[in-house]
Amino acid sequence: MITVQSDAEWKQLCAAMGDAALAADARFATAAGRIAAQDELDAKLSAWTKTLGKREIAALLQQHRVPCGPMFTGTDQLD
C-alpha cells in the first residue's frame, strides 16, 4: 500500500521510482491532476512495483519518506 498525501510526497515517490519524467509531468503536479489521471498512475505504479519485492519496495519508499506498507498474505507472515 502506497499513500501520497502531498505534492512533496509525490515528488519523493517519483524519486524512489527513478522517474524524473513522471515528476516533471505537469498533469501530475497537483493532487487534483493525479486524481484525474488515477488509472494511468495506477498502471505506472503497478508496472514499477512488479519489478521489486514487497519488502524492497517498502524499504525504498520509507527511505524516501513516502508512507507505505507491504500487504502480507498468510504465507508471507509465516515466512
N, CA, C and O atoms as a DFTB+ gen file, in Angstrom:
316 C
 N C O
     1  1       0.848      -1.157       0.000
     2  2       0.000       0.000       0.000
     3  2       0.907       1.236       0.000
     4  3       1.823       1.354       0.814
     5  1       0.631       2.140      -0.920
     6  2       1.402       3.376      -1.030
     7  2       0.421       4.533      -0.920
     8  3      -0.611       4.552      -1.592
     9  1       0.749       5.487      -0.074
    10  2      -0.118       6.643       0.121
    11  2       0.665       7.920      -0.118
    12  3       1.687       8.164       0.523
    13  1       0.183       8.727      -1.038
    14  2       0.790      10.033      -1.305
    15  2      -0.235      11.087      -0.907
    16  3      -1.308      11.182      -1.502
    17  1       0.110      11.876       0.105
    18  2      -0.842      12.845       0.633
    19  2      -0.491      14.282       0.297
    20  3      -1.268      15.189       0.595
    21  1       0.646      14.507      -0.308
    22  2       1.046      15.873      -0.618
    23  2       1.865      15.898      -1.899
    24  3       2.313      14.860      -2.388
    25  1       2.051      17.083      -2.428
    26  2       2.875      17.234      -3.626
    27  2       4.325      16.856      -3.329
    28  3       5.011      16.302      -4.188
    29  1       4.790      17.151      -2.125
    30  2       6.158      16.786      -1.737
    31  2       6.324      15.266      -1.720
    32  3       7.333      14.747      -2.196
    33  1       5.341      14.555      -1.177
    34  2       5.410      13.090      -1.160
    35  2       5.348      12.534      -2.581
    36  3       5.977      11.518      -2.877
    37  1       4.594      13.194      -3.462
    38  2       4.543      12.774      -4.858
    39  2       5.943      12.834      -5.475
    40  3       6.377      11.895      -6.144
    41  1       6.629      13.925      -5.249
    42  2       7.983      14.071      -5.795
    43  2       8.920      13.023      -5.211
    44  3       9.787      12.498      -5.910
    45  1       8.744      12.720      -3.937
    46  2       9.571      11.693      -3.299
    47  2       9.281      10.310      -3.892
    48  3      10.196       9.510      -4.088
    49  1       8.007      10.034      -4.175
    50  2       7.649       8.764      -4.792
    51  2       8.307       8.647      -6.171
    52  3       8.878       7.609      -6.504
    53  1       8.227       9.701      -6.958
    54  2       8.854       9.692      -8.288
    55  2      10.359       9.492      -8.170
    56  3      10.956       8.784      -8.981
    57  1      10.974      10.109      -7.168
    58  2      12.415       9.925      -6.958
    59  2      12.729       8.481      -6.608
    60  3      13.699       7.915      -7.111
    61  1      11.918       7.885      -5.752
    62  2      12.128       6.486      -5.375
    63  2      11.986       5.575      -6.588
    64  3      12.696       4.577      -6.714
    65  1      11.065       5.928      -7.475
    66  2      10.850       5.144      -8.686
    67  2      11.941       5.402      -9.727
    68  3      12.072       4.645     -10.689
    69  1      12.719       6.464      -9.538
    70  2      13.737       6.819     -10.515
    71  2      13.125       7.359     -11.797
    72  3      13.679       7.177     -12.882
    73  1      11.973       8.030     -11.670
    74  2      11.228       8.501     -12.838
    75  2      11.121      10.022     -12.825
    76  3      10.102      10.577     -12.413
    77  1      12.173      10.689     -13.276
    78  2      12.196      12.145     -13.298
    79  2      11.146      12.704     -14.263
    80  3      10.582      13.770     -14.014
    81  1      10.882      11.994     -15.356
    82  2       9.883      12.457     -16.322
    83  2       8.492      12.490     -15.703
    84  3       7.713      13.408     -15.960
    85  1       8.185      11.497     -14.896
    86  2       6.891      11.463     -14.224
    87  2       6.779      12.633     -13.248
    88  3       5.730      13.272     -13.166
    89  1       7.824      12.911     -12.527
    90  2       7.829      14.026     -11.574
    91  2       7.671      15.365     -12.279
    92  3       7.080      16.293     -11.728
    93  1       8.195      15.469     -13.491
    94  2       8.156      16.729     -14.245
    95  2       6.870      16.906     -15.044
    96  3       6.612      17.995     -15.558
    97  1       6.069      15.869     -15.157
    98  2       4.841      15.930     -15.948
    99  2       3.836      16.842     -15.249
   100  3       3.387      16.544     -14.142
   101  1       3.486      17.948     -15.894
   102  2       2.602      18.952     -15.302
   103  2       1.221      18.400     -14.972
   104  3       0.546      18.927     -14.088
   105  1       0.791      17.355     -15.661
   106  2      -0.533      16.772     -15.381
   107  2      -0.618      16.222     -13.964
   108  3      -1.701      16.144     -13.385
   109  1       0.525      15.842     -13.411
   110  2       0.541      15.199     -12.101
   111  2       1.084      16.108     -10.998
   112  3       1.358      15.644      -9.890
   113  1       1.236      17.375     -11.292
   114  2       1.850      18.311     -10.339
   115  2       0.981      18.573      -9.116
   116  3       1.492      18.961      -8.066
   117  1      -0.327      18.364      -9.241
   118  2      -1.234      18.619      -8.116
   119  2      -2.036      17.357      -7.793
   120  3      -2.142      16.441      -8.608
   121  1      -2.591      17.335      -6.592
   122  2      -3.427      16.199      -6.195
   123  2      -4.608      16.050      -7.148
   124  3      -4.967      14.932      -7.517
   125  1      -5.215      17.161      -7.549
   126  2      -6.355      17.102      -8.466
   127  2      -5.950      16.466      -9.792
   128  3      -6.695      15.661     -10.351
   129  1      -4.790      16.819     -10.287
   130  2      -4.297      16.231     -11.526
   131  2      -4.025      14.742     -11.385
   132  3      -4.319      13.965     -12.294
   133  1      -3.467      14.344     -10.252
   134  2      -3.181      12.922     -10.018
   135  2      -4.469      12.119      -9.884
   136  3      -4.541      10.978     -10.341
   137  1      -5.483      12.708      -9.261
   138  2      -6.772      12.022      -9.138
   139  2      -7.414      11.867     -10.519
   140  3      -7.969      10.815     -10.836
   141  1      -7.335      12.914     -11.331
   142  2      -7.921      12.859     -12.674
   143  2      -7.253      11.794     -13.540
   144  3      -7.888      11.226     -14.428
   145  1      -5.988      11.525     -13.285
   146  2      -5.231      10.546     -14.079
   147  2      -4.954       9.274     -13.286
   148  3      -3.955       8.593     -13.518
   149  1      -5.836       8.965     -12.359
   150  2      -5.598       7.846     -11.445
   151  2      -5.353       6.527     -12.168
   152  3      -4.473       5.765     -11.768
   153  1      -6.105       6.245     -13.212
   154  2      -5.918       4.975     -13.918
   155  2      -4.523       4.884     -14.537
   156  3      -3.875       3.839     -14.471
   157  1      -4.069       5.978     -15.136
   158  2      -2.733       5.994     -15.737
   159  2      -1.657       5.829     -14.664
   160  3      -0.701       5.077     -14.851
   161  1      -1.813       6.522     -13.554
   162  2      -0.832       6.415     -12.479
   163  2      -0.848       5.028     -11.846
   164  3       0.205       4.487     -11.510
   165  1      -2.023       4.459     -11.683
   166  2      -2.107       3.100     -11.137
   167  2      -1.352       2.120     -12.037
   168  3      -0.658       1.230     -11.545
   169  1      -1.487       2.285     -13.353
   170  2      -0.784       1.404     -14.290
   171  2       0.725       1.572     -14.161
   172  3       1.461       0.585     -14.179
   173  1       1.194       2.816     -14.031
   174  2       2.632       3.074     -13.888
   175  2       3.161       2.487     -12.576
   176  3       4.221       1.861     -12.551
   177  1       2.418       2.692     -11.497
   178  2       2.840       2.158     -10.204
   179  2       2.819       0.633     -10.199
   180  3       3.707      -0.010      -9.640
   181  1       1.811       0.072     -10.820
   182  2       1.716      -1.381     -10.890
   183  2       2.904      -1.962     -11.650
   184  3       3.503      -2.946     -11.217
   185  1       3.239      -1.353     -12.777
   186  2       4.379      -1.834     -13.568
   187  2       5.669      -1.727     -12.762
   188  3       6.503      -2.630     -12.810
   189  1       5.841      -0.632     -12.021
   190  2       7.054      -0.441     -11.228
   191  2       7.125      -1.437     -10.081
   192  3       8.171      -2.040      -9.840
   193  1       6.007      -1.611      -9.369
   194  2       6.042      -2.490      -8.197
   195  2       6.247      -3.957      -8.580
   196  3       6.701      -4.750      -7.756
   197  1       5.923      -4.318      -9.802
   198  2       6.142      -5.699     -10.252
   199  2       7.618      -6.014     -10.446
   200  3       7.990      -7.180     -10.577
   201  1       8.468      -4.983     -10.465
   202  2       9.898      -5.195     -10.693
   203  2      10.670      -5.445      -9.405
   204  3      11.851      -5.787      -9.451
   205  1      10.015      -5.278      -8.253
   206  2      10.687      -5.388      -6.955
   207  2       9.850      -6.226      -5.998
   208  3       8.656      -6.428      -6.219
   209  1      10.474      -6.707      -4.948
   210  2       9.759      -7.428      -3.904
   211  2       9.076      -6.472      -2.942
   212  3       9.423      -5.293      -2.875
   213  1       8.104      -6.985      -2.197
   214  2       7.334      -6.163      -1.253
   215  2       8.221      -5.449      -0.250
   216  3       8.084      -4.247      -0.024
   217  1       9.120      -6.193       0.342
   218  2       9.979      -5.596       1.374
   219  2      10.952      -4.586       0.773
   220  3      11.266      -3.569       1.392
   221  1      11.421      -4.874      -0.423
   222  2      12.339      -3.955      -1.105
   223  2      11.636      -2.632      -1.423
   224  3      12.201      -1.556      -1.229
   225  1      10.403      -2.727      -1.913
   226  2       9.631      -1.518      -2.208
   227  2       9.399      -0.719      -0.933
   228  3       9.603       0.495      -0.913
   229  1       8.976      -1.392       0.125
   230  2       8.709      -0.698       1.386
   231  2       9.953      -0.001       1.912
   232  3       9.879       1.146       2.352
   233  1      11.087      -0.673       1.874
   234  2      12.330      -0.068       2.361
   235  2      12.712       1.135       1.512
   236  3      13.104       2.170       2.050
   237  1      12.605       1.016       0.206
   238  2      12.958       2.115      -0.698
   239  2      12.053       3.316      -0.480
   240  3      12.525       4.450      -0.392
   241  1      10.762       3.067      -0.393
   242  2       9.834       4.181      -0.188
   243  2      10.008       4.819       1.183
   244  3       9.911       6.039       1.316
   245  1      10.263       4.013       2.193
   246  2      10.485       4.582       3.517
   247  2      11.748       5.434       3.545
   248  3      11.792       6.451       4.239
   249  1      12.768       5.034       2.803
   250  2      13.979       5.852       2.694
   251  2      13.670       7.212       2.074
   252  3      14.319       8.209       2.389
   253  1      12.679       7.242       1.194
   254  2      12.284       8.486       0.524
   255  2      11.129       9.190       1.241
   256  3      10.570      10.162       0.732
   257  1      10.781       8.687       2.424
   258  2       9.744       9.300       3.269
   259  2       8.364       9.297       2.613
   260  3       7.599      10.254       2.736
   261  1       8.062       8.201       1.913
   262  2       6.740       8.010       1.312
   263  2       5.987       7.002       2.180
   264  3       6.464       5.883       2.371
   265  1       4.817       7.377       2.710
   266  2       4.062       6.447       3.540
   267  2       3.698       5.181       2.742
   268  3       3.152       5.258       1.642
   269  1       4.012       4.036       3.320
   270  2       3.748       2.772       2.632
   271  2       3.816       1.628       3.629
   272  3       4.247       1.786       4.771
   273  1       3.384       0.497       3.166
   274  2       3.487      -0.720       3.949
   275  2       3.156      -1.908       3.074
   276  3       2.191      -1.861       2.312
   277  1       3.933      -2.967       3.167
   278  2       3.650      -4.142       2.352
   279  2       2.394      -4.854       2.831
   280  3       2.105      -4.899       4.027
   281  1       1.668      -5.398       1.897
   282  2       0.482      -6.187       2.197
   283  2       0.904      -7.650       2.229
   284  3       1.324      -8.196       1.209
   285  1       0.798      -8.280       3.376
   286  2       1.273      -9.653       3.544
   287  2       0.133     -10.660       3.483
   288  3      -0.935     -10.455       4.061
   289  1       0.385     -11.740       2.778
   290  2      -0.537     -12.875       2.782
   291  2      -0.224     -13.700       4.030
   292  3       0.741     -13.418       4.740
   293  1      -1.040     -14.716       4.294
   294  2      -0.765     -15.607       5.417
   295  2       0.586     -16.279       5.283
   296  3       1.315     -16.419       6.265
   297  1       0.925     -16.698       4.069
   298  2       2.226     -17.324       3.812
   299  2       3.371     -16.345       4.065
   300  3       4.390     -16.708       4.653
   301  1       3.194     -15.090       3.615
   302  2       4.218     -14.070       3.864
   303  2       4.467     -13.930       5.360
   304  3       5.614     -13.822       5.794
   305  1       3.415     -13.930       6.135
   306  2       3.542     -13.745       7.572
   307  2       4.271     -14.904       8.221
   308  3       5.020     -14.712       9.178
   309  1       4.057     -16.102       7.710
   310  2       4.763     -17.257       8.252
   311  2       6.241     -17.220       7.898
   312  3       7.082     -17.672       8.676
   313  1       6.562     -16.678       6.715
   314  2       7.963     -16.565       6.309
   315  2       8.671     -15.563       7.191
   316  3       9.865     -15.321       7.014
